[in-house]
Amino acid sequence: MAENTGSPGKTQDQTPHLGIDLLAGRVDQLIKDKVFPEKRLEVEIEFKLVKDKITAAVENGLFEVSKGNSKDSIIKGILHKKDSSVIVNESGSGASGDEAEPVISLMDTARQCLDKNDLPGTENNIFKVNREYSKRVDQVPFRWTFANIYAGYIWIYLTLLLAAIFFIFSSGMDLETQLKVKDPAINATAWGVIGAVLRAMWFLKSKVDSRTYRKAYNVYFISVPFLGGILGAIVYLIILGGLFALQGNVQGQPNQITINPLTIIPFAALAGYNWEWAINLFNRIGDFLMEGTSTTSTAATPKQGLR
């Protein structure tokens, strides 16, 4: 009887442990199902940032390319899967010793690990890519780093624009007499430029922080103040035209209107900073005018009736 009573006791002792193990496994699976997609998304974002950084560095000339290899061949190796052990140049012959070859190989390995959901392996190769990138940056002259990573000359250009506007307005120059343009129009144009420079600085800051600044952006930065000034001036003309229309409706003729600059400056600065808002405003005004013209034409058409 002692043996029979002992056997059920062992079964009862094992059953709670088995239930706890199953519950623990289920909890681990639930945690993995929730955490893994978030972790993979985080690694994918990190991989994309590194890829963009290396691509920008190649375009800016960080890696010295071996004879017979072009920058395009290196960028293709970074962006697409390929055998990175040998870089094939345009003539078809293999070229070894390229300074970008280790980075291409590591990026390819990181991509393969990511495809296999090997997140630790992906992070390890991303770390190695960053190390190779930093090693190469330390080898180039500071002049190159200042121009192509920190975008120093663009910062100077944008800062000088703001300083020039401040100097012109603080010097007491009579711009209205010299340019034969009303002060509100000058203020609108200037604040449009200021808004555009603020937009450019914000964009440039994000690119410098992520090390993805490219020389191709120079055209954008050079054109920024002109676009901002034009948009600010157009917004001024729109507001002025609206005031003329309102006064014409009330008094029968558009008399001389005095505009407070404070009513123009916020909209001009916003147009210079937010180009999408300004373009959308122009489109809405154009659609409104087109609808008004269409309605007028329809009303002016004589109705045909029985004679």
Secondary structure, DSSP 8 states (H G I E B T S, - for coil): -HHHHHHHHHHHHHHHHHHHHHHHHHHHHHHHHHHHHHHHHHHHHHHHHHHHHHHHHHHTT-S---TT--HHHHHHHHHS---TTSEE-TTS-EE---TTHHHHHHHHHHHHHHHTT-HHHHHHHHHHHHHHHHHHHHHS-HHHHHHHTS-HHHHHHHHHHHHHHHHHHHTT--HHHHHT--HHHHHHHHHHHHHHHHHHHHHHHHHHHTT---GGGHHHHHHHHHHHHHHHHHHHHHHHHHHHHHHHHHHSS-------HHHHHHHHHHHHH-HHHHHHHHHHHHHHHHHHHHHHHHHHS------
